[in-house]
Amino acid sequence: MTEAVQAQTLGFQTEAKRLLHLMIHSMYSNRDIFLRELISNASDAADKLRFAALENGALLADDPELRVRIEVDPEAHVVTITDNGIGMSREEAVANLGTIARSGTEEFLGSLSGDQQQDAQLIGQFGIGFYSGFLVADRILVESRRADLAAEQGVRWSCDGEAEFIVETIERAARGTSVILHLKEDARDYENDWRLRALVKKYSDHIAIPVEMRAPPPPPQADGDAAEDAGGEAQPVYERVNSAAALWTRPKSDIGDEEYRAFYQHVSHDFREPLVWAHNKVEGKLEYTSLIYVPAHAPFDLYNRDAPRGLKLYIQRTFIMDDAEQFLPLYLRFVRGVVDCADLPLNVSRELLQRTPAVDTIRGALTKRVLDLLEGVARDRSDDYLAFWAEFGNVLKEGLGEDHANRERIAGLLRLASTRSGDGRIGLADYVAAMGPEQQKIYYLIADSERAARSSPYLEVFAKRGIEVLLLGERIDEWAMSHLREFDGKPLCDISRGELDLGEAGEDSAAEAGAEPAERDAALERLKEALGERVAEVRISTRLTESPACLVLAEHALGPQMRKILSASGQEVPEAKPVLEVNPDHPLVARIGSETDSERRDDLARVLYDQAALAAGEALEDPADFVRRLNRLLLAG
């Protein structure tokens, strides 16, 4: 290697500085994972070279046997991980090692709690495995050369964990990358050859290329100097440490749960255990193998629908792409794993899948397999499923509008609060099972939050009749429920919309109204006169037993949640006049009917309307006017 040239000192991206500080100063509970992360990166580099060589075989010609090699220098306190994969150019080294390119770094840093040990355990969720080297090293050098570049176009990147790094052009004869770790004083136990071997077996045995280390030296010969005299200093001999067999290609009966869990951590960069997994081989007209995992915890970018997602795709064990999103719908974007097909059509660049019946068939089968897994957990491990729902429930709801074929199954996986569930969650099947014989519909209410839903006036008649109502308080709920019209043959009904018909369960509710017809009519007329164009109609309510009034939307009008979303995105919100429903037995409504002072009557009517809007979670058009009218009424006594 010739002397380095063109040295350049550069500063880290701001987020990378903060991350480095976290990595270096955290007391991480399991520093062993640095080796797994760096071997995984090396394996990815080998996969990318194998893929590039499909079109340019010369990239592999000089060294066709792909491998990862680990070397230890105890005297210098250095561990080196070298691969002969795709390598990096100078520009790629700056881009990949000097910044954190994946979106969501701010969300990651914002999620840090201040507890160093807990914070460090978030690292694996953010695809930043290279930085795990700083768990054990106070200085890291990376030497690399892209497979399609000349030897004099190698690069060296170095950093001691501070605010800057140095990048320089070097001569490097071999393609690929070497990561050179100068161990911290308290990490010198990683100089032990046998400990590193054990870590490879534990975390990286499934890596599909050989991971090699120096073979132990042979026992001394009787004439000890004979070998040295014959051939000089012996060249090191390397031996494979891992089994180097792709996990998904092995029979399920030969794979233990620990191996499955370790492979999940490899493909997902999540240090925690998965919730559940499925390993299947399909043979026949269409042949493929899949190994898919459902995580137990949400990644940081779960709600970024444009973030990279999908399964790792292999064709006859040849790596094709990292994020093959064609095999699962968007609402299952949290699923991780691999799919290995006997053959699939690629486009001319061999990078993108063509949409064919074969791809659609695999997509449909994998989607059903994921739903099978979730249904199994919901049935057999209800507590685990509720924890999963807390992490992924809102994303799963997207499937109600995106996957018509599986809508009923997705609906069966919903876990929602209800007026009877307390702090718990119930499924729609549980709701239907608990319905009385006279109840014909599944009732639900959407509000800004679960707490707001529980105190809503729309629930009053349901509480009186002992009818359970589902309570939804997430932003996605109005959109999601607009796509779910029925479940198990029972129509779903939003209790804040249209005219309420409880059937036999509430047939006598209107008859119980105590006010005289003449008084009711007078109150309705005076409210219509005072509110004018603000409302589409004023009518007697069958919903209310305690509150004076509520606002009711038309059956198909946009609700408050969708109106807020459209408004926040700068889109035009269509006008929709609500219906004002009043409780004729409430003293305030009776007062409006009997009030002779027109100004006071108008104040009462407008305050009544604004109160109903506030109870529905809507913002007032003119808060100052509401305050003035309320103050006048209070002062009038």
C-alpha positions as CSV (number, residue, x, y, z in Angstrom):
1,M,0.0,0.0,0.0
2,T,1.4,3.4,-1.0
3,E,1.4,6.5,1.1
4,A,-2.0,8.1,1.5
5,V,-2.7,11.2,-0.5
6,Q,-5.4,13.9,-0.7
7,A,-6.2,13.8,3.1
8,Q,-9.2,15.8,4.0
9,T,-10.7,16.5,7.4
10,L,-14.5,16.7,7.5
11,G,-17.1,17.3,10.1
12,F,-19.9,14.9,11.0
13,Q,-23.5,15.6,10.3
14,T,-25.1,17.1,13.5
15,E,-27.2,14.0,14.2
16,A,-24.1,11.8,13.7
17,K,-22.2,13.8,16.3
18,R,-25.0,13.2,18.8
19,L,-25.2,9.6,18.0
20,L,-21.5,9.1,18.3
21,H,-21.6,10.7,21.7
22,L,-24.3,8.3,22.7
23,M,-22.4,5.3,21.4
24,I,-19.1,6.2,23.1
25,H,-20.5,7.3,26.4
26,S,-23.3,4.8,26.9
27,M,-22.9,1.7,29.2
28,Y,-24.3,-0.7,26.7
29,S,-25.7,-3.9,28.3
30,N,-24.6,-6.2,25.4
31,R,-21.5,-4.9,23.6
32,D,-21.1,-8.2,21.8
33,I,-23.4,-7.1,19.1
34,F,-20.8,-4.9,17.4
35,L,-19.3,-8.1,15.7
36,R,-22.7,-9.2,14.5
37,E,-23.4,-5.7,13.0
38,L,-20.1,-5.5,11.2
39,I,-20.3,-9.0,9.8
40,S,-23.9,-8.3,8.6
41,N,-22.6,-5.2,6.8
42,A,-19.8,-7.3,5.2
43,S,-22.4,-9.9,4.2
44,D,-24.5,-7.2,2.6
45,A,-21.5,-6.0,0.7
46,A,-20.9,-9.5,-0.6
47,D,-24.5,-9.8,-1.7
48,K,-24.3,-6.5,-3.6
49,L,-21.2,-7.6,-5.4
50,R,-22.7,-10.9,-6.4
51,F,-25.7,-9.1,-7.8
52,A,-23.5,-6.6,-9.7
53,A,-21.5,-9.5,-11.1
54,L,-24.6,-10.8,-12.9
55,E,-24.1,-8.2,-15.5
56,N,-20.3,-7.7,-15.1
57,G,-18.6,-11.0,-14.4
58,A,-15.2,-9.3,-14.4
59,L,-16.0,-7.9,-10.9
60,L,-15.6,-11.3,-9.4
61,A,-13.0,-12.8,-11.8
62,D,-9.9,-12.1,-9.7
63,D,-11.3,-13.4,-6.4
64,P,-14.5,-15.4,-6.9
65,E,-14.8,-16.8,-3.4
66,L,-16.7,-14.3,-1.3
67,R,-15.9,-14.3,2.5
68,V,-15.5,-12.3,5.7
69,R,-12.3,-12.5,7.6
70,I,-11.6,-11.6,11.2
71,E,-8.1,-11.0,12.4
72,V,-6.8,-10.1,15.9
73,D,-3.6,-8.4,16.9
74,P,-3.4,-8.6,20.7
75,E,-0.1,-6.6,20.8
76,A,-1.7,-3.6,19.0
77,H,-5.1,-4.2,20.6
78,V,-6.7,-4.3,17.2
79,V,-9.5,-6.4,15.7
80,T,-10.0,-6.2,11.9
81,I,-13.1,-7.4,9.9
82,T,-12.4,-7.6,6.2
83,D,-14.7,-8.6,3.3
84,N,-14.1,-8.9,-0.4
85,G,-17.5,-7.5,-1.3
86,I,-18.5,-4.5,-3.4
87,G,-16.3,-2.0,-1.5
88,M,-16.7,1.8,-1.4
89,S,-15.4,4.8,-3.4
90,R,-14.1,7.9,-1.6
91,E,-17.5,9.6,-2.1
92,E,-19.4,6.6,-0.8
93,A,-17.2,6.5,2.3
94,V,-18.0,10.1,3.1
95,A,-21.7,9.6,2.4
96,N,-22.1,6.3,4.2
97,L,-19.8,6.8,7.2
98,G,-19.8,10.5,7.8
99,T,-23.6,11.0,7.8
100,I,-26.6,9.0,8.8
101,A,-28.5,8.8,5.6
102,R,-31.6,7.0,6.7
103,S,-34.6,9.3,7.4
104,G,-35.9,9.6,10.9
105,T,-32.7,10.3,12.7
106,E,-34.3,13.2,14.5
107,E,-37.1,10.9,15.6
108,F,-34.6,8.5,16.9
109,L,-32.7,11.2,18.8
110,G,-36.0,12.6,20.1
111,S,-36.9,9.2,21.6
112,L,-33.8,9.1,23.8
113,S,-34.9,9.1,27.4
114,G,-31.7,10.2,29.1
115,D,-31.1,6.7,30.6
116,Q,-27.9,5.7,28.9
117,Q,-28.4,2.0,29.1
118,Q,-32.0,2.2,27.7
119,D,-31.0,4.7,25.1
120,A,-28.2,2.6,23.7
121,Q,-30.6,-0.3,23.2
122,L,-32.5,1.8,20.7
123,I,-29.6,1.8,18.3
124,G,-30.4,-1.4,16.5
125,Q,-33.8,-0.1,15.4
126,F,-32.2,2.6,13.3
127,G,-30.0,0.8,10.7
128,I,-26.8,2.3,12.0
129,G,-24.9,-0.9,12.8
130,F,-21.5,0.5,11.7
131,Y,-21.5,2.9,14.6
132,S,-21.8,0.0,17.0
133,G,-18.0,-0.4,16.5
134,F,-17.6,2.6,18.9
135,L,-19.1,0.4,21.7
136,V,-15.7,-1.3,21.9
137,A,-13.3,0.9,20.0
138,D,-12.0,4.4,20.7
139,R,-10.6,4.7,17.1
140,I,-11.9,3.1,13.9
141,L,-10.2,3.0,10.5
142,V,-12.0,1.9,7.4
143,E,-10.0,1.0,4.3
144,S,-11.9,0.2,1.1
145,R,-11.9,0.0,-2.7
146,R,-14.9,-0.5,-5.0
147,A,-14.7,-3.5,-7.1
148,D,-14.9,-1.5,-10.3
149,L,-12.2,1.0,-9.4
150,A,-8.4,0.8,-9.8
151,A,-6.0,0.0,-7.0
152,E,-4.9,3.6,-6.6
153,Q,-8.5,4.7,-6.0
154,G,-8.8,3.1,-2.6
155,V,-10.0,5.2,0.4
156,R,-9.2,5.3,4.1
157,W,-11.7,6.8,6.6
158,S,-10.6,7.3,10.2
159,C,-12.3,8.7,13.3
160,D,-11.5,8.8,17.0
161,G,-15.1,9.4,17.9
162,E,-14.9,13.1,18.1
163,A,-16.6,15.7,15.9
164,E,-14.5,15.1,12.8
165,F,-13.2,12.3,10.6
166,I,-10.4,12.1,8.1
167,V,-10.8,10.7,4.6
168,E,-7.8,10.1,2.3
169,T,-7.1,8.4,-1.0
170,I,-4.9,5.3,-0.7
171,E,-3.7,2.4,-2.9
172,R,-5.4,-0.8,-2.1
173,A,-4.7,-3.9,-4.1
174,A,-7.8,-5.9,-3.0
175,R,-11.4,-4.9,-3.5
176,G,-13.7,-4.8,-0.5
177,T,-13.5,-3.2,2.9
178,S,-11.5,-3.6,6.1
179,V,-12.9,-2.2,9.4
180,I,-10.0,-1.8,11.8
181,L,-11.1,-1.4,15.5
182,H,-8.6,0.0,18.0
183,L,-10.1,-1.5,21.2
184,K,-10.8,0.5,24.3
185,E,-9.0,-0.4,27.4
186,D,-12.1,-1.9,29.0
187,A,-12.8,-3.9,25.8
188,R,-9.5,-5.8,25.6
189,D,-11.3,-9.1,26.3
190,Y,-12.4,-9.0,22.6
191,E,-8.8,-9.8,21.7
192,N,-9.5,-13.4,22.7
193,D,-9.7,-15.5,19.6
194,W,-12.0,-18.1,21.1
195,R,-14.4,-15.4,22.4
196,L,-14.8,-14.0,18.9
197,R,-15.3,-17.5,17.5
198,A,-18.1,-18.0,20.0
199,L,-19.7,-14.7,19.1
200,V,-19.7,-15.6,15.4
201,K,-21.3,-19.0,16.1
202,K,-23.9,-17.3,18.3
203,Y,-24.9,-14.3,16.1
204,S,-23.7,-15.0,12.6
205,D,-23.7,-18.7,12.0
206,H,-26.5,-18.2,9.4
207,I,-24.5,-15.7,7.2
208,A,-24.5,-17.2,3.7
209,I,-20.8,-16.6,3.1
210,P,-17.9,-18.0,5.1
211,V,-16.7,-16.1,8.1
212,E,-13.1,-17.0,8.6
213,M,-10.5,-16.7,11.3
214,R,-6.9,-17.9,11.6
215,A,-6.6,-21.6,12.4
216,P,-4.8,-22.4,15.7
217,P,-1.1,-23.0,15.1
218,P,-0.1,-26.7,14.6
219,P,1.8,-28.4,17.5
220,P,5.6,-28.0,17.3
221,Q,7.5,-30.6,15.3
222,A,10.2,-32.7,16.8
223,D,12.9,-31.0,14.7
224,G,11.4,-27.6,15.4
225,D,13.4,-25.6,12.9
226,A,12.8,-27.9,9.9
227,A,9.7,-26.1,8.7
228,E,11.1,-22.7,9.0
229,D,14.4,-23.8,7.3
230,A,12.4,-25.4,4.4
231,G,10.1,-22.6,3.5
232,G,10.7,-19.6,5.7
233,E,7.9,-18.1,7.8
234,A,4.6,-20.1,7.3
235,Q,1.6,-18.2,5.8
236,P,-1.4,-18.0,8.1
237,V,-4.1,-20.6,7.5
238,Y,-7.7,-19.5,7.7
239,E,-10.7,-21.7,8.6
240,R,-14.4,-21.2,8.4
241,V,-16.1,-20.4,11.7
242,N,-19.7,-20.3,10.7
243,S,-21.8,-22.9,8.9
244,A,-22.2,-20.5,6.0
245,A,-25.6,-22.0,5.0
246,A,-28.5,-19.6,4.3
247,L,-30.9,-20.3,7.2
248,W,-34.0,-20.3,5.1
249,T,-32.6,-23.0,2.8
250,R,-32.3,-25.5,5.7
251,P,-35.1,-27.8,6.8
252,K,-37.2,-26.4,9.6
253,S,-36.6,-29.4,11.7
254,D,-32.9,-28.6,11.8
255,I,-33.3,-25.0,13.0
256,G,-33.8,-24.0,16.6
257,D,-35.7,-21.0,18.0
258,E,-32.4,-19.3,18.9
259,E,-31.2,-19.5,15.3
260,Y,-34.5,-18.1,14.1
261,R,-34.2,-15.2,16.6
262,A,-30.6,-14.5,15.7
263,F,-31.5,-14.4,12.0
264,Y,-34.3,-11.9,12.7
265,Q,-31.8,-9.6,14.4
266,H,-29.6,-10.0,11.3
267,V,-32.3,-9.0,8.8
268,S,-34.1,-6.4,11.0
269,H,-31.3,-4.8,13.0
270,D,-33.6,-5.0,16.0
271,F,-31.9,-6.3,19.1
272,R,-35.1,-7.5,20.7
273,E,-36.9,-10.7,19.9
274,P,-39.6,-11.0,17.3
275,L,-43.2,-11.6,18.2
276,V,-43.7,-14.5,15.8
277,W,-42.3,-16.0,12.6
278,A,-43.2,-18.4,9.8
279,H,-40.8,-20.5,7.6
280,N,-42.4,-22.0,4.5
281,K,-41.4,-23.7,1.3
282,V,-43.8,-23.8,-1.6
283,E,-43.3,-26.3,-4.4
284,G,-45.2,-26.9,-7.7
285,K,-45.8,-24.6,-10.6
286,L,-44.4,-21.7,-8.5
287,E,-41.5,-22.4,-6.2
288,Y,-40.3,-20.2,-3.5
289,T,-39.2,-20.2,0.2
290,S,-40.2,-17.5,2.6
291,L,-39.1,-16.7,6.2
292,I,-41.1,-13.8,7.6
293,Y,-41.1,-12.2,11.0
294,V,-43.6,-10.0,12.8
295,P,-41.7,-7.7,15.2
296,A,-42.8,-7.1,18.8
297,H,-41.8,-3.5,18.7
298,A,-42.4,-0.7,16.2
299,P,-39.5,0.8,14.2
300,F,-38.9,4.5,14.4
301,D,-40.1,5.2,10.9
302,L,-43.3,3.1,11.0
303,Y,-45.5,6.0,10.1
304,N,-43.3,7.2,7.2
305,R,-45.1,5.5,4.3
306,D,-42.2,6.4,2.0
307,A,-39.4,4.8,4.1
308,P,-37.7,1.8,2.7
309,R,-39.6,-1.4,3.4
310,G,-40.2,-4.9,2.2
311,L,-38.5,-8.3,2.3
312,K,-35.0,-9.2,1.2
313,L,-35.3,-10.9,-2.2
314,Y,-33.2,-13.7,-3.5
315,I,-33.5,-15.6,-6.7
316,Q,-32.0,-19.1,-6.4
317,R,-30.0,-17.8,-3.4
318,T,-28.6,-14.9,-5.4
319,F,-29.3,-11.6,-3.6
320,I,-31.4,-9.2,-5.7
321,M,-32.6,-6.4,-3.5
322,D,-33.0,-5.3,0.2
323,D,-36.5,-3.8,0.1
324,A,-38.7,-5.8,-2.2
325,E,-41.9,-4.0,-1.4
326,Q,-44.0,-5.8,-4.0
327,F,-44.5,-8.9,-1.8
328,L,-46.5,-7.3,1.0
329,P,-49.1,-4.5,1.1
330,L,-48.2,-1.2,2.7
331,Y,-50.2,-1.8,5.8
332,L,-47.9,-4.7,6.6
333,R,-44.7,-2.7,6.1
334,F,-43.4,-3.6,9.5
335,V,-42.9,-7.3,8.5
336,R,-39.3,-8.4,8.0
337,G,-37.7,-11.4,6.4
338,V,-36.6,-13.0,3.1
339,V,-38.2,-14.6,0.1
340,D,-36.1,-16.8,-2.2
341,C,-37.7,-17.7,-5.6
342,A,-36.8,-20.2,-8.2
343,D,-37.3,-17.6,-10.9
344,L,-38.9,-14.1,-11.2
345,P,-38.8,-11.7,-14.1
346,L,-36.7,-8.6,-13.6
347,N,-36.5,-5.5,-15.7
348,V,-33.6,-4.8,-18.0
349,S,-31.4,-3.4,-15.3
350,R,-32.2,-6.5,-13.2
351,E,-33.0,-4.3,-10.2
352,L,-36.7,-4.0,-10.2
353,L,-39.4,-6.7,-10.3
354,Q,-41.9,-6.7,-13.1
355,R,-45.5,-7.0,-11.9
356,T,-46.6,-10.4,-13.1
357,P,-49.2,-13.0,-11.9
358,A,-46.3,-14.9,-10.1
359,V,-45.4,-11.8,-8.1
360,D,-49.1,-11.2,-7.3
361,T,-49.6,-14.8,-6.3
362,I,-46.6,-14.7,-3.8
363,R,-47.9,-11.3,-2.5
364,G,-51.3,-12.8,-1.8
365,A,-49.9,-15.9,-0.1
366,L,-47.5,-13.9,2.1
367,T,-50.2,-11.5,3.1
368,K,-52.5,-14.3,4.2
369,R,-49.6,-15.9,6.0
370,V,-48.9,-12.8,8.0
371,L,-52.6,-12.5,8.9
372,D,-52.5,-16.2,9.9
373,L,-49.6,-15.4,12.3
374,L,-51.4,-12.5,13.8
375,E,-54.7,-14.4,14.3
376,G,-52.7,-17.2,16.0
377,V,-51.1,-14.8,18.4
378,A,-54.5,-13.1,19.1
379,R,-56.1,-16.4,19.8
380,D,-53.3,-18.1,21.8
381,R,-51.3,-15.3,23.3
382,S,-53.8,-12.5,24.0
383,D,-51.6,-10.4,26.2
384,D,-48.8,-10.5,23.6
385,Y,-51.3,-9.5,20.9
386,L,-52.5,-6.5,22.9
387,A,-48.9,-5.4,23.3
388,F,-48.5,-5.8,19.5
389,W,-51.7,-3.8,18.9
390,A,-50.5,-0.9,21.0
391,E,-47.4,-0.8,18.8
392,F,-48.9,-1.5,15.3
393,G,-52.7,-1.2,15.6
394,N,-53.0,2.1,13.7
395,V,-51.0,0.8,10.8
396,L,-53.0,-2.4,10.7
397,K,-56.2,-0.2,10.4
398,E,-54.8,1.1,7.1
399,G,-55.6,-2.3,5.6
400,L,-59.4,-1.7,6.1
401,G,-59.2,0.7,3.2
402,E,-56.3,-0.8,1.2
403,D,-57.0,-4.6,1.2
404,H,-60.6,-5.3,0.3
405,A,-60.0,-9.0,-0.1
406,N,-58.8,-9.4,3.5
407,R,-61.0,-6.7,5.1
408,E,-63.0,-9.0,7.2
409,R,-59.9,-10.7,8.6
410,I,-58.3,-7.4,9.4
411,A,-61.5,-6.3,11.1
412,G,-61.3,-9.4,13.2
413,L,-57.8,-8.3,14.4
414,L,-59.0,-4.9,15.6
415,R,-58.7,-4.3,19.4
416,L,-60.8,-1.3,20.5
417,A,-61.9,0.4,23.7
418,S,-65.5,0.3,24.6
419,T,-67.9,1.6,27.2
420,R,-67.6,-1.7,29.0
421,S,-63.9,-2.5,28.5
422,G,-62.5,-0.2,31.1
423,D,-58.8,0.2,30.3
424,G,-58.8,-2.9,28.2
425,R,-59.5,-3.6,24.5
426,I,-62.0,-5.9,22.8
427,G,-62.3,-7.5,19.4
428,L,-65.3,-7.1,17.1
429,A,-66.1,-10.8,17.6
430,D,-66.3,-10.3,21.4
431,Y,-68.6,-7.3,20.9
432,V,-70.9,-9.3,18.6
433,A,-71.0,-12.2,21.1
434,A,-72.0,-9.9,23.9
435,M,-74.9,-8.2,21.9
436,G,-78.4,-8.7,23.2
437,P,-80.9,-10.5,21.0
438,E,-82.7,-7.2,20.2
439,Q,-79.5,-5.4,19.1
440,Q,-79.0,-5.4,15.3
441,K,-76.0,-3.1,14.9
442,I,-72.5,-2.6,16.1
443,Y,-72.3,0.9,17.5
444,Y,-69.2,3.1,17.6
445,L,-68.2,6.7,18.4
446,I,-65.2,8.6,17.0
447,A,-63.7,11.5,19.0
448,D,-60.4,13.3,19.4
449,S,-59.3,10.9,22.1
450,E,-60.6,7.9,24.0
451,R,-61.1,10.1,27.0
452,A,-63.2,12.6,25.0
453,A,-65.3,9.7,23.6
454,R,-66.0,8.3,27.1
455,S,-67.5,11.7,28.3
456,S,-69.4,12.4,25.0
457,P,-73.2,13.2,25.2
458,Y,-73.8,10.9,22.3
459,L,-73.4,8.0,24.7
460,E,-76.2,9.0,27.0
461,V,-79.1,6.9,25.7
462,F,-76.8,3.9,25.2
463,A,-75.7,4.1,28.8
464,K,-79.3,4.2,29.9
465,R,-80.2,1.2,27.7
466,G,-77.1,-0.8,28.6
467,I,-75.9,-1.0,25.0
468,E,-72.1,-1.2,24.5
469,V,-70.4,1.3,22.2
470,L,-66.9,1.1,20.7
471,L,-64.8,4.2,21.4
472,L,-62.3,5.3,18.8
473,G,-59.9,8.2,19.4
474,E,-57.1,8.0,16.8
475,R,-56.7,10.2,13.8
476,I,-57.0,7.4,11.3
477,D,-60.2,6.0,12.8
478,E,-62.7,8.1,10.7
479,W,-61.0,7.1,7.5
480,A,-60.6,3.5,8.4
481,M,-64.1,3.0,9.7
482,S,-65.5,4.6,6.5
483,H,-64.3,1.4,4.7
484,L,-65.8,-1.0,7.2
485,R,-69.6,-1.2,6.7
486,E,-70.3,-4.5,8.5
487,F,-68.7,-7.3,10.4
488,D,-70.0,-10.9,10.8
489,G,-73.2,-9.8,9.0
490,K,-73.8,-6.9,11.5
491,P,-73.8,-3.3,10.1
492,L,-71.7,-0.8,11.9
493,C,-73.2,2.5,13.0
494,D,-71.5,5.8,13.9
495,I,-73.7,7.1,16.7
496,S,-72.8,10.7,16.0
497,R,-74.4,10.6,12.5
498,G,-77.8,10.6,11.0
499,E,-81.1,9.8,12.8
500,L,-80.5,7.3,15.6
501,D,-82.6,4.1,15.4
502,L,-82.0,1.7,18.3
503,G,-84.8,-0.6,17.1
504,E,-86.6,-2.5,19.8
505,A,-83.8,-1.7,22.2
506,G,-84.8,2.0,22.3
507,E,-88.3,2.1,20.9
508,D,-89.8,4.0,23.8
509,S,-87.1,6.6,24.2
510,A,-89.0,9.3,22.3
511,A,-92.2,8.5,24.1
512,E,-90.5,9.3,27.5
513,A,-90.0,12.9,26.6
514,G,-91.7,14.9,29.3
515,A,-92.2,18.2,27.7
516,E,-95.5,19.1,26.2
517,P,-95.7,19.1,22.3
518,A,-96.5,22.8,22.2
519,E,-93.4,23.7,24.4
520,R,-91.2,21.5,22.3
521,D,-92.4,23.1,19.0
522,A,-91.9,26.6,20.4
523,A,-88.3,25.8,21.5
524,L,-87.5,24.3,18.0
525,E,-88.9,27.3,16.2
526,R,-87.0,29.8,18.3
527,L,-83.7,27.8,17.9
528,K,-84.2,27.7,14.1
529,E,-84.8,31.4,14.0
530,A,-81.8,32.2,16.2
531,L,-79.3,29.9,14.4
532,G,-80.5,30.4,10.9
533,E,-78.0,29.1,8.3
534,R,-75.6,27.6,10.8
535,V,-77.6,24.4,11.0
536,A,-79.4,22.2,8.4
537,E,-82.2,21.3,10.9
538,V,-83.2,21.5,14.5
539,R,-85.0,18.4,15.8
540,I,-85.8,16.4,19.0
541,S,-83.0,14.1,20.0
542,T,-83.3,10.4,20.7
543,R,-79.7,10.3,21.9
544,L,-79.7,12.6,24.8
545,T,-81.0,12.0,28.4
546,E,-78.9,14.6,30.3
547,S,-77.3,17.1,28.0
548,P,-79.3,19.9,26.4
549,A,-78.1,19.5,22.8
550,C,-75.7,17.8,20.4
551,L,-74.6,18.3,16.8
552,V,-75.2,15.5,14.3
553,L,-73.6,15.0,10.9
554,A,-75.3,13.7,7.8
555,E,-74.7,10.0,7.2
556,H,-72.0,10.6,4.6
557,A,-70.6,14.0,5.5
558,L,-66.9,14.5,6.4
559,G,-66.4,14.2,10.1
560,P,-64.3,16.4,12.4
561,Q,-61.1,14.3,12.0
562,M,-61.1,14.2,8.2
563,R,-62.0,17.9,8.1
564,K,-59.0,18.7,10.4
565,I,-56.7,16.6,8.2
566,L,-57.8,18.3,5.0
567,S,-57.5,21.7,6.6
568,A,-54.0,21.1,8.0
569,S,-52.9,19.9,4.5
570,G,-54.1,23.1,2.9
571,Q,-57.0,21.4,1.0
572,E,-60.5,22.9,0.6
573,V,-62.9,21.5,3.2
574,P,-66.4,21.0,1.8
575,E,-69.2,22.8,3.7
576,A,-71.4,20.5,5.8
577,K,-74.1,22.0,8.0
578,P,-74.9,19.9,11.1
579,V,-78.2,19.1,12.5
580,L,-78.8,20.4,16.0
581,E,-80.6,17.8,18.2
582,V,-82.1,19.0,21.5
583,N,-83.3,17.4,24.6
584,P,-86.7,18.9,25.2
585,D,-86.7,18.0,28.9
586,H,-83.6,20.0,29.6
587,P,-84.2,23.3,31.5
588,L,-82.0,25.2,29.1
589,V,-84.1,24.2,26.1
590,A,-87.3,24.9,27.9
591,R,-85.9,28.3,28.8
592,I,-85.2,29.1,25.2
593,G,-88.8,28.1,24.3
594,S,-90.3,30.4,27.0
595,E,-87.8,33.4,26.8
596,T,-89.6,36.6,25.6
597,D,-86.5,38.8,25.4
598,S,-85.2,38.3,21.8
599,E,-81.6,39.3,22.6
600,R,-81.4,36.9,25.6
601,R,-83.0,34.2,23.6
602,D,-80.5,34.6,20.8
603,D,-77.6,34.5,23.3
604,L,-79.1,31.3,24.8
605,A,-79.5,29.7,21.4
606,R,-75.9,30.6,20.3
607,V,-74.4,29.4,23.6
608,L,-76.3,26.2,23.3
609,Y,-75.0,25.6,19.8
610,D,-71.4,26.4,20.7
611,Q,-71.6,24.1,23.7
612,A,-72.7,21.3,21.5
613,A,-69.8,22.1,19.1
614,L,-67.3,21.9,22.0
615,A,-68.8,18.7,23.2
616,A,-68.3,17.2,19.7
617,G,-64.6,18.2,19.8
618,E,-64.9,21.0,17.2
619,A,-63.3,24.4,17.4
620,L,-65.6,27.4,17.7
621,E,-65.8,29.7,14.7
622,D,-65.8,32.8,17.0
623,P,-64.6,32.0,20.6
624,A,-64.7,35.7,21.6
625,D,-68.3,36.0,20.6
626,F,-69.1,32.8,22.7
627,V,-67.4,34.4,25.7
628,R,-69.2,37.7,25.3
629,R,-72.6,36.0,25.1
630,L,-71.9,33.7,28.0
631,N,-70.8,36.6,30.2
632,R,-74.0,38.5,29.4
633,L,-76.0,35.5,30.5
634,L,-74.0,35.0,33.6
635,L,-74.4,38.7,34.6
636,A,-78.1,38.5,33.9
637,G,-78.3,35.8,36.5
